[in-house]
Amino acid sequence: MQPSIRRRQTSALHASTFMCRSAGSAETEAVLSKPRFHLDLWLSFTVQNWVLDVGQPVVMLVLPADWFPLNRPSAAEYLHLLYNISTPLILLTMLERSPRILPRPAVHLGIIAVVMGTSLHLVADSITRRLLLIGYQLHLSVRENPVMKNLKPSFMVDLFELLFYFDDTLGRLMWYVPLFLVLFLFFSGCFCHRKQKEKMPTAAWMLLIPNAVYYWYLITEGQTFILFIFTFFAMTATVMHQRRRGTVPDDNGFFMLYSFSAALVLVAVWVACLWNNGVLRKKHRGLIYVPQPWGVYTLHLHQDIRSYTAGDSVKADSLDSAT
């Protein structure tokens, strides 16, 4: 009798333990599956892009060129160096929070490609900023620039074309392809059940406009319209597929969708305003016409500033001669 009683007690104890564990795991799973907005990640992503990426040309325009020797890095180059360090860290953080785990070799190759692409861009941007000081015009191709036409020996133009090829083509592919791939992988995990859907927090709406404007800058200045539109189509297809399974985007997913949509609207307005510009169309030939902001600057604003300063210098010379 006693062994049978002990067996019953032992089986009852195991059953109660199993029920407690299953109940606890269910509660834990419910807590873990509750969607939340990654404010720390998106705030770091937005601040880094605006300060370290968009801030480079702003610093170059604000700070006088005489403060930095031409054979030494300027403040814009130091910001670019910090961007090269912080970008892989943020991308790794996105991958850690994504439910889709890539093989380690793929992650390592992607991070190496981002570092190499941003490094190529750093070298080319450093030389471009110094060329701007001697009259280089970004709205023209390399061979059409007056600075290059007067360059001796003439084969030096081929070297500059090779430099800009590494920047505009190879460097940007190595930089932006892993970036948009990580964004899509992160978006693929930003879904929840319809009952768990909540309104976007106020912080998400506050970060929406800066994030969308940076995407506009990324599309126009980085010439990444094809990568951006394919990523947006892939995100839309993922939403349609997930809705059939009864899930919808959470706060992070809607934040990315709204940011991408607003950026496309800004790009459409930008292209419409510069649609009939013949000078910019000579540089951006083909079916996709997305002018670069720096090209617009050297075409209009930079020339106006140079003509204004030249007019002031002529007036000053005439006053000196008169006195």
Salt bridges, closest charged atoms under 4 A:
ASP40 OD2 - ARG97 NH2 2.79
GLU77 OE2 - ARG129 NH1 2.78
GLU77 OE1 - ARG130 NH2 3.47
ASP125 OD2 - HIS121 NE2 2.98
ASP125 OD2 - ARG129 NH2 3.76
ASP158 OD1 - ARG143 NH2 2.27
GLU161 OE2 - ARG143 NE 2.91
ASP167 OD1 - HIS121 ND1 2.59
ASP168 OD1 - ARG172 NH1 3.71
ASP251 OD1 - LYS197 NZ 3.80
